[in-house]
């Protein structure tokens, strides 16, 4: 029981479902730079705590929280037009992927988490550089800054987990680990929920590439 309470408390800290409600609103109400810190840097300490207690954490609860997060992140982001809210729901979905293998293969979860930070940081930097805050702003990005627009497009597709980009590899490894643990239905469900996040990533990518 103490491990479960600690897990739920840390899940709230990293913005995982079902204790995620604060994250989209807080990120929307701050600057792009502060949003970047909330989505990346402030998650490192709670993630390290989760890593240190991974051997004592109940795996079934971790997987339920992971599935809830991937579904909530995908479903919540589909109807958004504000980029900071989209990035918040993207963060929730990625938290779900990280939680999936936290008890089985913690190192893999950490690889996924730090790769997300590496991909998200330049994405926020590009948005801040071009003062892009909504999907509508992205439509003018190609004409004003082609190089930034191309970089942003690749970062979005990579975060979505499309091969052969970097973001695809940790997702594939996590799915492989779930199958190896005889959790094939969970792996299938996780893949299906990731299609929801793919919708808003592809929409943002399409708008970025408009001439």
C-alpha positions in Angstrom: 0.0 0.0 0.0 2.7 2.6 0.8 4.4 1.9 -2.6 1.0 2.4 -4.4 0.3 5.7 -2.6 3.9 6.8 -3.4 3.4 5.8 -7.1 0.2 7.7 -7.4 1.7 10.8 -5.8 4.7 10.7 -8.1 2.4 10.1 -11.1 0.6 13.4 -10.2 4.0 15.1 -10.0 5.0 14.0 -13.5 1.5 14.7 -14.9 0.3 11.1 -15.5 -3.4 10.1 -15.7 -5.7 10.1 -13.8 -3.9 12.9 -11.8 -3.0 14.9 -14.8 -5.7 17.6 -14.7 -3.3 20.4 -13.6 -0.7 20.0 -16.4 -2.6 21.3 -19.5 -4.0 24.3 -17.6 -0.7 25.2 -16.0 1.3 24.9 -19.3 -1.3 27.0 -21.1 -1.1 29.7 -18.5 2.7 30.2 -18.7 5.3 31.2 -21.3 6.7 28.7 -23.8 10.0 28.6 -21.9 8.3 27.8 -18.5 6.1 25.2 -20.3 9.3 23.5 -21.6 10.7 23.3 -18.0 7.4 21.9 -16.7 7.2 19.3 -19.5 10.9 18.2 -19.2 13.2 19.4 -16.4 10.8 19.3 -13.4 10.0 15.6 -14.2 13.5 14.4 -13.7 13.5 14.3 -9.9 10.1 12.3 -9.6 11.3 10.0 -12.4 14.5 9.2 -10.5 12.4 8.4 -7.4 10.2 6.1 -9.5 13.3 4.5 -10.9 14.7 3.9 -7.4 11.5 2.3 -6.1 10.7 0.4 -9.3 11.5 -3.0 -7.8 8.9 -2.5 -5.1 6.2 -1.0 -7.3 3.1 -3.1 -8.2 3.4 -3.8 -11.9 -0.3 -4.1 -12.6 -1.1 -0.7 -11.2 1.9 0.8 -13.1 0.5 -0.6 -16.4 -3.0 0.6 -15.6 -1.6 4.1 -15.0 0.5 3.9 -18.2 -2.5 2.8 -20.3 -4.7 5.6 -18.8 -2.0 8.1 -19.5 -1.4 7.1 -23.2 -5.2 7.1 -23.8 -5.8 10.4 -22.0 -2.8 12.1 -23.7 -4.0 11.0 -27.2 -7.7 11.7 -26.6 -7.2 15.0 -24.9 -4.9 16.4 -27.5 -7.0 15.7 -30.5 -9.4 18.7 -30.0 -6.8 21.3 -29.0 -5.7 24.3 -31.1 -3.3 25.8 -28.5 0.2 24.3 -29.0 1.1 24.4 -25.3 -2.0 22.3 -24.5 -1.1 19.9 -27.3 2.4 19.6 -25.9 0.9 19.0 -22.4 -1.2 16.1 -23.6 1.8 14.8 -25.6 3.7 14.9 -22.3 0.9 12.9 -20.6 1.0 10.3 -23.4 4.8 9.9 -23.2 4.6 9.6 -19.4 2.3 6.6 -20.1 4.9 5.0 -22.3 7.5 5.5 -19.7 5.4 3.9 -16.9 4.7 0.9 -19.0 8.0 -0.9 -18.5 9.0 0.9 -15.2 8.8 -2.3 -13.2 10.0 -4.7 -15.8 12.8 -2.8 -17.5 13.4 0.6 -15.7 16.5 1.4 -17.9 14.3 1.3 -21.0 11.8 3.6 -19.4 14.6 6.1 -18.6 15.9 5.9 -22.2 12.3 6.8 -23.4 12.0 9.6 -20.9 15.4 11.2 -21.7 14.8 10.9 -25.5 11.5 12.7 -25.0 13.4 15.5 -23.2 16.0 15.7 -26.0 13.2 15.9 -28.7 10.9 18.3 -26.8 13.4 20.9 -25.7 14.4 22.0 -29.3 10.7 21.8 -30.2 9.8 24.4 -27.6 12.8 26.4 -28.5 11.7 26.5 -32.1 8.2 27.6 -31.1 9.5 30.3 -28.8 11.9 31.5 -31.5 9.1 32.0 -34.0 6.5 33.1 -31.4 4.2 30.2 -32.5 1.4 29.6 -30.0 -1.5 28.1 -31.9 -2.0 25.7 -34.8 -3.1 28.7 -36.9 0.3 30.3 -36.3 2.0 27.2 -37.8 0.4 27.8 -41.2 2.7 30.9 -41.8 5.8 29.2 -40.4 7.1 27.8 -43.8 7.1 31.2 -45.5 8.8 33.0 -42.6 11.4 30.4 -41.5 11.9 27.4 -43.7 14.8 25.9 -41.7 12.9 26.2 -38.4 9.8 24.8 -40.0 11.6 21.7 -41.4 13.3 21.1 -38.0 10.0 21.4 -36.2 8.3 19.0 -38.7 11.0 16.3 -38.1 10.8 16.8 -34.3 7.0 16.4 -34.4 7.2 13.2 -36.5 10.0 11.8 -34.3 8.0 12.5 -31.1 5.0 10.8 -32.7 7.2 7.7 -33.0 7.3 7.3 -36.8 10.1 5.2 -38.2 13.0 5.7 -39.1 13.2 8.7 -36.8 14.7 8.5 -33.3 11.4 8.5 -31.3 10.4 5.2 -32.9 13.1 3.1 -31.3 12.1 3.5 -27.6 8.5 2.8 -28.4 9.4 -0.4 -30.3 11.6 -1.6 -27.4 8.8 -0.9 -24.9 6.4 -2.9 -27.0 8.9 -5.7 -27.4 9.4 -5.8 -23.6 5.6 -6.0 -23.0 5.3 -8.9 -25.5 8.3 -10.6 -23.8 6.4 -10.3 -20.4 3.3 -12.0 -22.0 1.4 -8.7 -22.0 0.6 -8.8 -25.7 -3.0 -7.4 -25.2 -1.5 -4.5 -23.3 1.0 -3.9 -26.1 -1.8 -3.9 -28.7 -3.9 -1.4 -26.6 -0.8 0.9 -26.1 -0.2 0.8 -29.9 -3.8 1.7 -30.6 -3.8 4.6 -28.1 -0.6 5.9 -29.7 -2.6 6.3 -33.0 -4.6 9.0 -31.2 -1.5 11.0 -30.5 -0.4 10.4 -34.1 -3.5 12.3 -35.3 -2.6 15.6 -33.7 1.1 15.3 -34.4 0.4 14.7 -38.1 -2.1 17.6 -38.1 0.6 19.9 -36.7 3.1 18.6 -39.2 0.8 19.2 -42.1 0.1 22.8 -41.0 3.8 23.4 -40.6 4.5 22.3 -44.2 1.9 24.5 -45.8 3.3 26.8 -48.4 
